[in-house]
Amino acid sequence: MTTAIILAAGQGKRMGTKTPKQFLEIDGVPMIVRTLRVFAESQKIDRIVLVTSKDYMDYCRLEIVEKYQIPKVEAIVEGGAERYNSVWNALLACEDADYVMIQDGARPFITEEILQRTDEAMRKYGAVAVAVPSKDTIKITDDEGKVIDTPDRAHVWNIQTPQAFRYTLIRRANEILMSVPGGMTGVTDDAMIVERSGLSDVHLVMGSYANIKITTPEDLPKN
């Protein structure tokens, strides 16, 4: 049993709109619908848990899942203050899962091909993240902006979603870090939680440069 956890609880403040970005339309269709459809239509996914803010739970049920007839959505759960809180709430809603794929709702250009690669690697390694090689040279700085290192670009990747795990692994990793005072400080993705837990290595899966996260108005496709 593979469950897709779709995160749509963010406020999207950098988008500068009253409507959360995941509900904005691309060619007349809400981007969250585009994301959900790929997972709903994939044979690799058995069930979907949609995470959204308390104020949008009824909206998601009526105006997203029912209006657009999205199958496989078995639960809509309330998000938390941070990403990891939202993921944790979703994990509690799918305790019988063998694997989970965690996806940003505002990443609407995900493809079935990426899901196929993710599924294969997830079953082989137990902890994977979709990524693409960085096209840019990366600089590491100190707090004052002074460059202290330039990592070899051949080993630098831009991380995307989905990120996929054995259910027992990602749940235990979350439990470990939540039990440590300050353990979740600076956590920006789910792979980082597994890395910090020390329970497993995380392997990367080739994504796509088109698989962007919509964050600012510049990210939206131009008509």
Secondary structure, DSSP 4 states (H G I P E B T S, - for coil): -EEEEEEE----GGGT-SS-GGGSEETTEEHHHHHHHHHHH-TT--EEEEEE-GGGHHHIIIIIIITTT-TTEEEEEE--SSHHHHHHHHHHT-TT-SEEEEEETT-TT--HHHHHHHHHHHHHHSEEEEEEE-SS---EE-TTS-EEE---GGG-EEEEEEEEEEHHHHHHHHHHHHHSTTTTTT--SHHHHHHHHTS---EEEE--TT-----SGGGSPP-
